[in-house]
Amino acid sequence: MIETRLQEVKQRLVEFSLLTEKMIEDSIKGLLKKNPDLLKHVIDVDEPQTNKLELEIEELCVEIIAQFAPKASHLRTILMILKINNDLERMGDHAVNICESALFLIERPDVKPLIDIPRMAELTVKMLDDSLKSYIDQNPELAKEVCRRDENVDNLRNQILRELITYMINDPTTIERALHLLRIAQNLERIADLSTNVCEDVVFMVEGKVIKHHISQ
């Protein structure tokens, strides 16, 4: 019976992940297409839904603990679900931050062509998708591979920062807009970090290895 209940919770977690991915994608799409309605939908509709899902999943986990008093692998599974659940809610918050900056930017002239931020978003969403796959499939090798990808996201963030500093130095009128672009990059980087956290926990759960700060293993 507990296995059936855990599968139900895992399915809700997959739904939560898909919603979070959509929020990230729509936040960048709204920026690129200068679509305020899409950005406001993420803030006003999707974000409250993530809060609702987080609470629903948390309540389901508490009910399972109360009903079955799980131990060993079942307890580890529930604790992992609770952690991923919290991470997904935080990712949704970061997507909202991106939308808020995008709403500011789309009403003003572009600082520069947006090339690196969409690429960074693509890598970040893929990391999120694969981090949950690594958990569902209990696949530590995929989890380790996702952790290694985090460096690519960090490198893009650093590249964006260097370029924006140049723009701000050369034209101080771009400073406010450039800082919003940087905020978007930083929020994408934080989403990637949260995906990495999930993968580190997957490796620990399956192999008993701590790979934090040692992702080359």
Backbone hydrogen bonds, N-H to C=O, Kabsch-Sander energy under -0.5 kcal/mol:
donor,donor_aa,acceptor,acceptor_aa,energy
5,R,1,M,-2.0
6,L,2,I,-2.5
7,Q,3,E,-2.1
8,E,4,T,-1.7
9,V,5,R,-2.0
10,K,6,L,-2.6
11,Q,7,Q,-2.1
12,R,8,E,-1.8
13,L,9,V,-2.1
14,V,10,K,-2.1
15,E,11,Q,-2.1
16,F,12,R,-2.3
17,S,13,L,-2.4
18,L,14,V,-2.5
19,L,15,E,-2.1
20,T,16,F,-2.3
21,E,17,S,-2.6
22,K,18,L,-2.2
23,M,19,L,-2.2
24,I,20,T,-2.1
25,E,21,E,-2.7
26,D,22,K,-3.0
27,S,23,M,-2.0
28,I,24,I,-1.7
29,K,25,E,-2.6
30,G,26,D,-2.8
31,L,27,S,-1.2
32,L,28,I,-2.7
33,K,29,K,-2.8
34,K,31,L,-0.6
35,N,30,G,-2.3
39,L,35,N,-1.7
40,K,36,P,-2.7
41,H,37,D,-1.8
42,V,38,L,-1.7
43,I,39,L,-1.6
44,D,40,K,-3.4
45,V,41,H,-2.4
46,D,41,H,-2.2
47,E,42,V,-2.1
49,Q,45,V,-1.2
50,T,46,D,-2.0
51,N,47,E,-1.8
52,K,48,P,-2.0
53,L,49,Q,-2.6
54,E,50,T,-2.5
55,L,51,N,-1.9
56,E,52,K,-2.3
57,I,53,L,-2.7
58,E,54,E,-2.2
59,E,55,L,-2.4
60,L,56,E,-2.2
61,C,57,I,-2.2
62,V,58,E,-2.2
63,E,59,E,-2.4
64,I,60,L,-2.1
65,I,61,C,-2.3
66,A,62,V,-2.6
67,Q,63,E,-2.4
68,F,64,I,-2.8
69,A,65,I,-1.8
74,H,71,K,-1.4
75,L,71,K,-0.8
76,R,72,A,-2.3
77,T,73,S,-2.3
78,I,74,H,-2.1
79,L,75,L,-2.5
80,M,76,R,-2.2
81,I,77,T,-2.4
82,L,78,I,-2.4
83,K,79,L,-1.8
84,I,80,M,-2.7
85,N,81,I,-2.7
86,N,82,L,-1.9
87,D,83,K,-2.4
88,L,84,I,-2.8
89,E,85,N,-1.7
90,R,86,N,-1.9
91,M,87,D,-2.2
92,G,88,L,-2.1
93,D,89,E,-1.7
94,H,90,R,-2.0
95,A,91,M,-2.2
96,V,92,G,-1.9
97,N,93,D,-2.1
98,I,94,H,-2.0
99,C,95,A,-2.2
100,E,96,V,-2.4
101,S,97,N,-2.0
102,A,98,I,-2.6
103,L,99,C,-2.6
104,F,100,E,-1.3
105,L,101,S,-2.3
106,I,102,A,-2.7
107,E,104,F,-0.7
108,R,105,L,-2.1
115,I,113,P,-1.1
119,R,115,I,-1.3
120,M,116,D,-2.8
121,A,117,I,-2.5
122,E,118,P,-2.2
123,L,119,R,-2.2
124,T,120,M,-2.2
125,V,121,A,-2.6
126,K,122,E,-1.9
127,M,123,L,-2.1
128,L,124,T,-2.2
129,D,125,V,-2.6
130,D,126,K,-2.6
131,S,127,M,-2.2
132,L,128,L,-1.8
133,K,129,D,-1.8
134,S,130,D,-2.6
135,Y,131,S,-1.3
136,I,132,L,-3.0
137,D,133,K,-2.8
138,Q,135,Y,-0.7
139,N,134,S,-2.4
143,A,139,N,-1.8
144,K,140,P,-2.4
145,E,141,E,-2.0
146,V,142,L,-2.3
147,C,143,A,-2.0
148,R,144,K,-1.9
149,R,145,E,-1.3
150,D,146,V,-0.7
150,D,147,C,-0.9
151,E,148,R,-1.1
152,N,149,R,-1.2
153,V,149,R,-1.2
154,D,150,D,-2.3
155,N,151,E,-2.5
156,L,152,N,-1.9
157,R,153,V,-2.3
158,N,154,D,-2.4
159,Q,155,N,-2.2
160,I,156,L,-2.6
161,L,157,R,-2.3
162,R,158,N,-2.3
163,E,159,Q,-2.3
164,L,160,I,-2.6
165,I,161,L,-2.3
166,T,162,R,-1.7
167,Y,163,E,-2.0
168,M,164,L,-2.6
169,I,165,I,-2.3
170,N,166,T,-2.3
171,D,167,Y,-2.2
174,T,171,D,-2.4
175,I,172,P,-1.5
178,A,174,T,-3.2
179,L,175,I,-2.4
180,H,176,E,-1.4
181,L,177,R,-2.0
182,L,178,A,-2.4
183,R,179,L,-2.1
184,I,180,H,-2.0
185,A,181,L,-2.2
186,Q,182,L,-2.6
187,N,183,R,-2.1
188,L,184,I,-2.1
189,E,185,A,-2.2
190,R,186,Q,-1.9
191,I,187,N,-1.9
192,A,188,L,-2.1
193,D,189,E,-2.0
194,L,190,R,-2.2
195,S,191,I,-2.0
196,T,192,A,-2.1
197,N,193,D,-2.1
198,V,194,L,-1.7
199,C,195,S,-1.8
200,E,196,T,-2.5
201,D,197,N,-1.9
202,V,198,V,-1.9
203,V,199,C,-2.3
204,F,200,E,-2.0
205,M,201,D,-2.7
206,V,202,V,-2.5
207,E,203,V,-2.9
208,G,203,V,-0.7
208,G,204,F,-1.4
209,K,203,V,-0.9
211,I,209,K,-0.7
214,H,211,I,-2.8
217,Q,214,H,-1.6
